[in-house]
Amino acid sequence: CTRTGLVKPCRLLSPLPVVQISERPLVHQESLPKLPVPPLQQTCSRYLASLEPLISAEEMTHTRELMDEFLRPGGIGERLQKSLERRARKTENWLSDWWMQWSYLDSRMPVAMYTSPGVVLPKMHLQDRQGQMRWVTMCTDGSVCFNGRSLLWHSHTLPVEYLGGKPLCMDQYYQVLSSCRIPGPKRDTVVNYAVGKTPPTHITVVHNFQFFVLDVYNSDGSPLTVDQLYVQLEKIWNSSLQSNKEPVGILTSNHRNTWGKAYNNLIKDKTNKESVRAIQKSIFTVCLDAPKPRVSDEMYFNKVAAQMLHGGGSRWNSGNRWFDKTLQFIIGEDGSCGLTYEHAPAEGPPIVFLVDHVVDYMKRSEMVRTPMIPLAMPQKLRFNITPEIKKDIEKAKQNMNIMVNDLDVRVLNFTHYGRKFPRSHKMSPDAFIQMALQLAYYRMYQTCCPTYESASLRMFKLGRTEAIRSTTTESLQFTKAMDDPSKQVQKAALLEEAIKVHRKHTHMAIHGQGIERHMLGLRMIAIEDLTSLPDIFMDTSFAVASHFNLYTSQVGSKTDCVMCLGPMVPDGYGICYNPMDDHINFAVTAFNSCEETNATRLSQFLEDSLLDMKTLLEQVSKTQ
């Protein structure tokens, strides 16, 4: 349909009902073990070891003295450990509430770019009814699919995930639908409307900054078919062609304190409050984006990734969002598509697992008869814009534009090899990529840095994440040796050792024996129970070790997608990677305001490092 920019859907797929949860299918949930509290001595020893490549000998001596005092028999460390163990006995998960509070809800930074990741999805060819080939992107949004195709999914059909033969906690899947973050003056909250007696039956669709309620069920309780959804979307599109509307949604991109004040001002009006509540209660939001500025083929995916993260600024689509909404699926007129999600209720793995599940479901070919019942016009949500709200919107525009201009996003599609290559050398692909990141950073800066890699704790009930500290003494030895001609013989062995250590740290992390979250737990107990923090947490070395210049995450999706996220620190990088069999998708971000960082340069060093590591292993294979 040239008028709307949507492709009329072919009836290849039958929609599934949107999940509405009254009883959770917790087949394995109750049998999941509780998250353990690691031994105090083990964590403290590993913490000191993680500092060795990062700080000087003098600093290490000082930190060891502080640690000796912390671990003194009967001292503060033992008291905190016992308090933490008591909390673990009394709660389902001693960490999860603290983690959501400390990492997300207490944070006052904007969620856009700072905590909310973006996901870019691939395109695929499908035939329309006339047999013509049209670009149609894969559907993952659970409702509207890209260029007009649609699919509703039912998470009761999701298989329980397993790791090493053990079931994983599925609780996060029930936090992503009909949920929304609510701004507060000092701390935010997350509300989930899916668990009530009458769960929502609508999604919200936003086009040209205008929000609509789209009911996804017929009066008899059956879900809308593909054709019905297309008709409803066309109605929304045609009734929102005006582009001069106030972008109320851009308010959600602001600093959380600023947005909290604007939020209270916004919902003073009854109409505004009802419209905001309809967005918050919706199953998810679908963003039908206006065209983006044309760019070269080389820059295209960089711009699309940025579009999924932040919308491109106030001139483009940043106002075509409600960033507090847990799930937002984004469809551009050029066929680009993806999503962004608010991170507080769930981590990345459940999101990409849902993507994979829906993409797999789309491959089935089924017929559905469309009911002849006429559908009511989707309800347009109204907002009364007072001069004060208008002023808040203008401030949000300015702030968003500053953030958009400051963030550099680079997508690297590394096509020379994928995860099959390290596996052929009996190496973990994840550890191999992490060592390539270490090498790239070292070559760029002639030093190593604290590195954060996210690991899942979903083997445990209500588990969220642990951090793998990828920078180790062994990784530093490898990176130093790679460009040292005198170490030619040792290079491969040093790489193998660094990967071996990384795999050990990964195993400990996912089995609840990591460093980062245990240290957080001890610190949170100290904040609650003590008048001052122990010296070990006030040590300069602790600040250095927690300043993660490399903030990394493996996507681990079967779908050929790209995930991107912003850096954790002002002088750092955000790096996501999705290793496929024969290529690897990377997204690298950095702030332009930092003179020391450069996403393009690091991407180039990363590509060179991956190639050099391949050459190294091939040379070793030839000599054996």
C-alpha angles and dihedrals in degrees: 000000000000093000096061101025089236124123113230105247123243117224098247098121135049114217121239121221117267110255114259111181121212096143121021117226093234097171095152101013099096093048094055114113123245120255107266127226106236119232110276096229092050094053094045093049092049091046091056090048090052089056096055098086092041109050139043125264090252092052090047092053090053093047092049089055091052091048092051088055092046091052096044110136109267090008135127096284093058091047092052092046092053091048090050091049090051090052090050091054093050100044136057089235122005092204111039100078092043091048095053091045098045100037100037123003096046092046113104096194119108113272092222108091095348100070109351114086125211126220126205115204128204129250125242135186120246129170122242124215093277091055093247119141113245130178106251123169125223115271119238103141098093092232124026114033127207118286090007104308113127142199134174118204135205116210092205083078091058112110117232110260122236135198119193089347093305123114118245127223109268096189095109091063088066093053100059102066124072090001133121141176116245119207119234133186093253106359133022128224134210120226122198115197095179094082098062129099092259107036117196118274098194141078125206122237121197125196127165088358091302120123126214134186110230115190108213097197132074120230090263091057096255117131120252115265126235092263093048092052090049091053091049093048091050089053090052092047095049094047094050104048092118109101099191097085123123110261097232090169093067088073087075090063094065133102105288096243091049092047091046091058093044090048093056089048092048097052095048084089112076095220092049092048092052092048093049090048091052090055093046093049096045119112089240140321128257116205116205100197130208118239117288124225112277116258136177120278088251092058097037100096092042089058094043091051090050089048091057091048100048114350097249100277137292093304091059129024110321088103089051090076143074098210094190090064111103095224126030120171115202127206122182126201090242091060095260111140144170141116146256124212135196104242104214099086099041147009128239100265096067090048095052091041088058089048091053093046094052093044089052090049091052090062090070117094114219136156126229126183113229114229115241092224111124114238126224120246110270111257116255113220113231128214126192106215112206122190089258093052089046089055091050090051092051091051090049090051092053093047093046092050090052091051093046092051091047097054119081114198122193125181115202117194101195103201103172094089142333139209093308091072099061089040089056086059091047092251129134108254091215094051090044091054091046090055089050088054090050091050093047092051093046092050091050098046106017089233139071127244140202108283127199121202118180118233128184125246093189092121082082131063111276089356119172121173144320127197124241110209099218096184108088138157087258094051090050091051090052095048092048092050097049094077096032110100090200090062097053094121095047099047099091093044091050090051091050091050093048090050091047091054091047091052090051091051090047092052092050092047097053090045093057097259099109127130105225103061094040090054089048091051093051090049093049091050089050091051090052099041107029137061092225138017118260114260093249089069092046093051118118089231090060090055091047093050092049095050098093108197088177112050106182140175136176113224096202096196127155087213116085093244136140123225121196135187137175125258119274094224133032093250096041145084135246111215128182124176136186112196112207123183097268105014141026127227115213131182117193124188133185138163117259090210090069111080092199097059129070122172094198094052093047089050089054092048089048093053091048091048093052091050093047092049090052091050090049094054093044091052091051091049091054092054094050 
